[in-house]
Amino acid sequence: MSRRFLCAALMLGAATLAHAQGGTAAPAKKELVAKMLQQQQPAFEGAARGLVNNSAAQLMQQAGMVLQTQVPADKREAVGKAIEADIKKYIDETTPLVRERAIKLAPGTIGAGMEEKFTEDELKQLIAWFDSPVNKKFQQVFPEIQSAYMQQLVAEVRPLVEPKFQALERKVRTSLGLPATAAEGAAAAPAAKADAKAAAKPPARAASR
């Protein structure tokens, strides 16, 4: 009976069998895990913001494509501003809800996992690392370093990726039976003219000897 209960507790992310047997160590370990979770609360809040912002960014991207292809040019600015306002409202209202849930979820998931996978001594070392000046400096400067890296990466891969993505987009629109976008039509016109000129041009005569 006891073993079945412990197995069920393991599956639910509760204390492991070793934790249950080492009852004297459990309170100290729980206290260390709680301290570590407190240290990492900004990361949980950042994850919540990222989750909301990513969903909003995807919606904004989709709306932007529709805006450029299906909304008359004289109405795009007004419609675009209205969409931006709606998305901002969504972010402002949703972020606190997700942040609250992220913080509440952490002890039973991340906390339980840390308690299970790390020893008391390892938790102490982690806490010391999180509190160290080196880690704090790393957390402060790394976003700037990462941003510079991402900007350079995007700049270098854009010429490689954009033609392939545009070709894929054209194929998808063709498969869906959708008309070409204005940009595609403008790009196709010069190519069509060039093909027509090439077809109308008489073949070159062979040079007489």
Secondary structure, 3 states (H helix, E strand, C coil): CHHHHHHHHHHCCCCCHHHHHCCCCHHHHHHHHHHHHHHCHHHHHHHHHHHHHHHHHHHHHHHHHHHHHHCCHHHHHHHHHHHHHHHHHHHHHHHHHHHHHHHHHHHHHHHHHHHHHCCHHHHHHHHHHHHCHHHHHHHHHHHHHHHHHHHHHHHHHHHHHHHHHHHHHHHHHHHHCCCCCHHHHHHHHHHHHHHHHHHHCCCCCCCCC
